[in-house]
Amino acid sequence: MYSLLDLWQDLYNKLIPFSWTDWIELIGATAGVISVWYGRRGHILFYPIGLIYDLAFVYLCFRVSLYANMGIYLYYTGMSLYGWVYWLRSKPGEKKTPISFVPNQILNATLVACLVIAIGLYFLLEQLPQESQAPLWDALSSSFFVIGMWLMARKHVEAWYFWILGDAICLPLYAYTGLYFGAIQFLIFLVLGVQGLLHWRREALHTQSGLRNS
């Protein structure tokens, strides 16, 4: 007998042909875009919404054998909790932690760290018993994201340069592995990244100007 449950199942199969993995990817990508939209404004909601994105893509990267990127999303989860707390901190007389530029000596060390991380991840991926797809690009994009997330947590403008570079690599990489919602997400991230860079740069210059005049 054809029941209402059978009718619902037929409608579901015709109107919503997505698998659970597709839904996780769609929800994660949407959360990621919303998170970065808040991030470019320096809003604290960047972190709680970003946690949804992080956990969704831990699962997705494991499924498509992007192991370095999977590790990055685990790292994001921890750094999101750290950044959430750090952004809520403020110095006496300040409403919030200000956006600032990285001091030159720290930036130089950061660039060296990025290179070391990329090389280390590449050789690690080459040694895995289960072959990683595109290990070079997986490692390189992951190194950019490691540094970008740390600088973001510290509210430094230069974070956006690393995000933009990582996004530019992941857009074709995710399309290649069949994560099309993820690829579209990285295209949107590129646009938001440029906007975030310009906005944070203005904020940092304004802060510097205020400090000189005080």
Buried (B, 14 or more C-beta within 10 A) or exposed (E): EEEEEEEEEEEEEEEEEEEEEBEBBBBBBBBBBBBBBBBBBBEEBBBBBBBBBBBBBBBBBEBBBBBBBBBBBBBBBEBBBBBBEBBEEEEEEEEEBBBBBBEEEBBEEBEEBBEEBBEEBBEBBEEEEEEBBBBBBBBBBBBBBBBBBBBBBBBBBBBBBBBBBBBBBBBEBBBEBEBBBBBBBBBBBBBBBBBBBEBBBEBBEEBEEEEEEE
